[in-house]
Amino acid sequence: LSVVPVLKIEDAKVFVRGLDCLDGTPLLDIKPYFASTDSVPEAVVGWHRDRE
């Protein structure tokens, strides 16, 4: 499991940085980051910003 920043979403592609895989490897599953259960110092949670 890798916690990575999303750089951009374009058409049906999600671009990330720092994923532990080879370039071009299909990404099979994406999970949201929850600060309460996932521990990454200085992480920014933006996926739920519009829901508040």
N, CA, C and O of each residue as an XYZ file, in Angstrom:
208
protein
N       0.852     -1.177      0.000
C       0.000      0.000      0.000
C       0.891      1.231      0.000
O       1.813      1.324      0.810
N       0.634      2.168     -0.886
C       1.395      3.413     -0.973
C       0.460      4.595     -0.777
O      -0.635      4.628     -1.339
N       0.887      5.555      0.010
C       0.162      6.820      0.149
C       0.909      7.813     -0.724
O       2.073      8.122     -0.469
N       0.232      8.317     -1.763
C       0.885      9.192     -2.734
C       0.026     10.420     -3.014
O      -1.196     10.365     -2.879
N       0.656     11.528     -3.402
C      -0.123     12.705     -3.784
C      -0.670     12.561     -5.207
O       0.004     12.035     -6.093
N      -1.889     13.032     -5.406
C      -2.485     13.070     -6.742
C      -2.027     14.364     -7.398
O      -2.296     15.452     -6.887
N      -1.341     14.251     -8.521
C      -0.844     15.425     -9.234
C      -1.924     16.047    -10.106
O      -2.100     17.265    -10.123
N      -2.650     15.188    -10.835
C      -3.747     15.680    -11.668
C      -4.613     14.507    -12.087
O      -4.191     13.352    -12.045
N      -5.832     14.828    -12.494
C      -6.752     13.852    -13.068
C      -7.136     14.385    -14.436
O      -7.670     15.488    -14.557
N      -6.862     13.597    -15.459
C      -7.076     14.041    -16.834
C      -7.760     12.920    -17.613
O      -7.226     11.815    -17.710
N      -8.928     13.199    -18.164
C      -9.730     12.181    -18.840
C      -9.960     11.029    -17.860
O     -10.524     11.249    -16.788
N      -9.548      9.835    -18.192
C      -9.740      8.687    -17.293
C      -8.426      8.269    -16.636
O      -8.268      7.114    -16.240
N      -7.478      9.216    -16.518
C      -6.159      8.907    -15.957
C      -5.919      9.716    -14.688
O      -6.238     10.903    -14.616
N      -5.353      9.050    -13.696
C      -4.963      9.701    -12.446
C      -3.442      9.699    -12.403
O      -2.818      8.641    -12.485
N      -2.843     10.878    -12.275
C      -1.395     11.008    -12.231
C      -0.967     11.214    -10.781
O      -1.465     12.106    -10.095
N      -0.032     10.371    -10.323
C       0.454     10.434     -8.947
C       1.977     10.487     -8.956
O       2.615     10.273     -9.987
N       2.548     10.777     -7.785
C       4.004     10.795     -7.641
C       4.381      9.898     -6.469
O       3.707      9.897     -5.439
N       5.463      9.134     -6.629
C       5.994      8.349     -5.535
C       5.382      6.976     -5.352
O       5.590      6.343     -4.317
N       4.632      6.500     -6.334
C       4.023      5.174     -6.233
C       5.105      4.122     -6.420
O       5.946      4.249     -7.310
N       5.093      3.098     -5.600
C       6.100      2.044     -5.639
C       5.726      1.005     -6.694
O       5.272     -0.091     -6.367
N       5.927      1.369     -7.984
C       5.651      0.454     -9.096
C       6.399      0.963    -10.328
O       7.002      2.036    -10.292
N       6.360      0.206    -11.400
C       6.998      0.610    -12.646
C       6.091      1.571    -13.407
O       4.867      1.486    -13.306
N       6.694      2.490    -14.173
C       5.909      3.410    -15.001
C       5.010      2.619    -15.942
O       5.439      1.635    -16.544
N       3.775      3.051    -16.061
C       2.820      2.406    -16.946
C       2.057      1.257    -16.313
O       1.178      0.679    -16.952
N       2.376      0.912    -15.068
C       1.651     -0.157    -14.384
C       0.220      0.295    -14.114
O       0.019      1.390    -13.588
N      -0.777     -0.514    -14.459
C      -2.168     -0.130    -14.180
C      -2.420      0.012    -12.678
O      -1.940     -0.793    -11.880
N      -3.159      1.020    -12.314
C      -3.553      1.249    -10.926
C      -4.933      0.632    -10.750
O      -5.893      1.068    -11.386
N      -5.038     -0.372     -9.898
C      -6.273     -1.139     -9.792
C      -7.259     -0.608     -8.770
O      -8.463     -0.831     -8.904
N      -6.780      0.084     -7.759
C      -7.680      0.527     -6.697
C      -7.143      1.809     -6.080
O      -5.933      1.979     -5.933
N      -8.040      2.696     -5.727
C      -7.683      3.960     -5.076
C      -8.519      4.081     -3.818
O      -9.737      3.910     -3.857
N      -7.878      4.372     -2.721
C      -8.573      4.565     -1.448
C      -8.361      6.008     -0.990
O      -7.304      6.582     -1.252
N      -9.328      6.595     -0.321
C      -9.142      7.948      0.220
C      -8.189      7.927      1.407
O      -8.020      6.899      2.063
N      -7.577      9.055      1.672
C      -6.685      9.205      2.821
C      -7.491      9.753      3.984
O      -8.154     10.783      3.854
N      -7.438      9.071      5.118
C      -8.100      9.526      6.337
C      -7.038      9.847      7.376
O      -6.320      8.952      7.823
N      -6.930     11.095      7.763
C      -5.916     11.507      8.731
C      -6.082     10.801     10.071
O      -5.104     10.621     10.796
N      -7.297     10.401     10.410
C      -7.533      9.751     11.699
C      -6.985      8.325     11.758
O      -6.695      7.828     12.846
N      -6.838      7.661     10.619
C      -6.355      6.281     10.625
C      -5.060      6.076      9.857
O      -4.330      5.125     10.136
N      -4.757      6.934      8.907
C      -3.515      6.844      8.140
C      -2.526      7.843      8.712
O      -2.880      8.991      8.978
N      -1.299      7.413      8.901
C      -0.327      8.275      9.567
C       0.766      8.724      8.600
O       1.754      8.018      8.397
N       0.582      9.897      8.008
C       1.592     10.498      7.148
C       1.773     11.940      7.614
O       0.872     12.760      7.441
N       2.934     12.262      8.207
C       3.154     13.630      8.689
C       3.011     14.658      7.561
O       3.463     14.430      6.439
N       2.392     15.765      7.868
C       2.224     16.893      6.941
C       1.395     16.539      5.701
O       1.560     17.168      4.656
N       0.522     15.562      5.799
C      -0.346     15.216      4.667
C      -1.461     16.246      4.537
O      -1.919     16.811      5.530
N      -1.886     16.480      3.313
C      -2.979     17.400      3.032
C      -4.157     16.580      2.526
O      -4.032     15.843      1.547
N      -5.287     16.705      3.184
C      -6.483     15.969      2.784
C      -7.401     16.935      2.048
O      -7.953     17.853      2.654
N      -7.567     16.731      0.742
C      -8.375     17.650     -0.033
C      -9.581     17.021     -0.689
O     -10.412     17.733     -1.253
N      -9.704     15.699     -0.634
C     -10.778     15.029     -1.361
C     -12.153     15.355     -0.812
O     -13.133     15.274     -1.552
N     -12.263     15.721      0.455
C     -13.583     16.003      1.034
C     -13.810     17.499      1.266
O     -14.786     17.880      1.912
N     -12.940     18.328      0.758
C     -13.012     19.775      0.976
C     -14.359     20.360      0.542
O     -14.911     21.213      1.237
N     -14.891     19.913     -0.596
C     -16.159     20.441     -1.108
C     -17.371     19.931     -0.338
O     -18.468     20.466     -0.503
N     -17.205     18.928      0.484
C     -18.321     18.323      1.208
C     -18.579     18.981      2.558
O     -19.593     18.697      3.195
N     -17.688     19.847      3.003
C     -17.857     20.475      4.314
C     -18.791     21.657      4.257
O     -19.039     22.297      5.279
